[in-house]
Amino acid sequence: MTAAPESASVLLLGCIADDFTGATDLANNLVRAGMRVVQTIGVPDGPLDAAVDAVVVALKSRTNPAGEAVAQSLEALAWLQAQGARQIYFKYCSTFDSTPQGNIGPVTDALLDALGSDFTIATPAFPDNKRTVFKGYLFVGDQLLDESGMQNHPLTPMTDPNLVRVLQAQTRRRVGLIDHAVVAAGAEAIRGRIAQLRGEGVGIAIVDAVSNADLLRLGPALADLPLVTAGSGVAIGLPANFGIAPSSTASALPEPGGHRAVVSGSCSQATNRQVAEFIAGGGPAFAVDPMQLAGGVDALVAQALEWAAPLLGARPLLVYSTADPAAVKAVQERLGVEAAGAMVEEAIAAIARGLVERGVRQLVVAGGETSGACVQALGIAQLQIGAQIDPGVPWCHAASATAGGQGLHIALKSGNFGTDDFFTKAFAALA
């Protein structure tokens, strides 16, 4: 197979992700397709100083007020344009996590305006993780989005699987559809449909995709668009537009070492199963009770770290606040939705920092919001993207002051991703 070019005179693809796990999910697919990728945590202060093909700017904007999400995304766009990015990719969740107010629509509108463009596509399809779009409807496995558990999401409950309707409520542009019959006919047919929709005044088109073959057919049809918006799946078809093919060297990371730990703040069905599997296998686990956080975070953090100290080194350990929807609702009713989420994030991030200070150098973080809080608490500014553990989740390597100058291997897992044995599998893959 052909390797990526030794150096890139300009940045080929500039990506803006609305959360940290989504950023690594996207970077993972680009690396698998041969691109050399760096993920930054927030918008860098200075110019790009690495020879890479793509940069993914990770924002924590998915659940922010729409105005804040737009401002952050435009700042990221300006930085990517200053690095010479040829195409911009706005990445959101494969379950299209959003509310009637946004933030997918408002950010897409703002990016199109800033780029002076009148059209883009939108599709969260990621068949490797069983996210497919058919006739504009989003499926999670065999279930429609609103029957998949996402209807119970504590921050962005998804109650309508029709993405044309969902996105139309968030954008001032007209939303259309490129359906599966067109996609199956190939890139020329897709280009023709795009031209037709533009002529009809459509500004954003939901695109059907039920397989990777669909995404690979879609890729060439997007080569001339200034902006692509999607989940991470579309990324598999874009590197070839720049003459790049898969290469194993793109995912090489330094050798791992140190203690191993998992911290989880996700309440998704997938993470609930992963926590249960880890505990059933005899893994040591400490449950963070959100109700205890009402009196302050510090005491519970200290308790968790005291529990972990004698266990470090023997095998991976787990600290989690995962709960079923009923338990989450009870906590939210007592503490408030935003307050409950913020306290859990603060606690898990402080525990992650404490574990790294105590020698953890291989860390799995479960949950998008949790990952954002942990990366910031660890002072990580940039991630080198490595090999995939499960679809959408790679190992990464980062410098962290908390790690005492040593490198830290970290995996940022979206709550919905990964097999039931993910936590055990992750460390085996790194070894």
Secondary structure, 3 states (H helix, E strand, C coil): CCCCCCCCCCCCEEEEECCHHHHHHHHHHHHHCCCCEEEEECCCCCCCCCCCCEEEEECCCCCCCHHHHHHHHHHHHHHHHHCCCCEEEEECCCCCCCECCECHHHHHHHHHHHHCCCCEEEECCEHHHCEEEECCEEEECCEEHHHCCHHHCCCCCCCCCEHHHHHHCCCCCEEEEECHHHHHCCHHHHHHHHHHHHHCCEEEEEECECCHHHHHHHHHHCCCCCEEEECCHHHHHCHHHHCCCCCHHHHCCCCCCCEEEEEECCCCHHHHHHHHHHHHCCCCEEECCHHHHHHCCHHHHHHHHHHHHHHCCCCCEEEECCCCHHHHHHHHHHHCHHHHHHHHHHHHHHHHHHHHHCCEEEEEEECHHHHHHHHHHCCCCEEEEEEEEECCEEEEEEECHHHCCCEEEEEEECCCCCCCCHHHHHHHHHC
